[in-house]
Amino acid sequence: MDRSLGVIPRSIDESKSQSFRIAKTILKVHKEVQVIVLNLLQFTNL
């Protein structure tokens, strides 16, 4: 019983860190896409 109680918080921490990593990746990709779109818009406006 103590063993299962020890495992539960660890899995919650693991899922939290995984979701944080996914969120960071999404933000990074979003920034890169934003830069690409802005560059394309500038290019088409010239």
C-alpha positions as CSV (number, residue, x, y, z in Angstrom):
1,M,0.0,0.0,0.0
2,D,2.8,2.4,0.8
3,R,4.4,1.5,-2.5
4,S,1.4,2.5,-4.5
5,L,1.1,5.8,-2.6
6,G,4.7,6.5,-3.5
7,V,4.1,5.8,-7.2
8,I,1.1,8.1,-7.6
9,P,2.8,11.4,-7.0
10,R,5.7,10.4,-9.2
11,S,3.4,9.7,-12.1
12,I,1.6,13.0,-11.6
13,D,5.0,14.8,-11.6
14,E,6.0,13.0,-14.7
15,S,2.8,13.9,-16.5
16,K,3.2,17.5,-15.4
17,S,6.7,17.7,-16.7
18,Q,5.7,16.0,-19.9
19,S,2.8,18.5,-20.5
20,F,5.2,21.4,-19.7
21,R,7.6,20.1,-22.3
22,I,4.8,19.8,-24.8
23,A,3.6,23.3,-24.0
24,K,7.2,24.7,-24.4
25,T,7.5,22.9,-27.8
26,I,4.2,24.3,-29.0
27,L,5.2,27.8,-28.0
28,K,8.6,27.4,-29.7
29,V,7.0,26.1,-32.9
30,H,4.3,28.9,-32.8
31,K,7.0,31.6,-32.6
32,E,8.9,30.0,-35.5
33,V,5.7,29.8,-37.6
34,Q,4.9,33.5,-36.7
35,V,8.3,34.6,-37.9
36,I,7.9,32.7,-41.1
37,V,4.4,34.1,-41.8
38,L,5.6,37.6,-41.0
39,N,8.5,37.2,-43.4
40,L,6.2,35.9,-46.1
41,L,3.8,38.8,-45.6
42,Q,6.7,41.3,-45.9
43,F,8.0,39.5,-49.0
44,T,4.5,39.6,-50.7
45,N,4.0,43.2,-49.8
46,L,7.2,44.2,-51.7
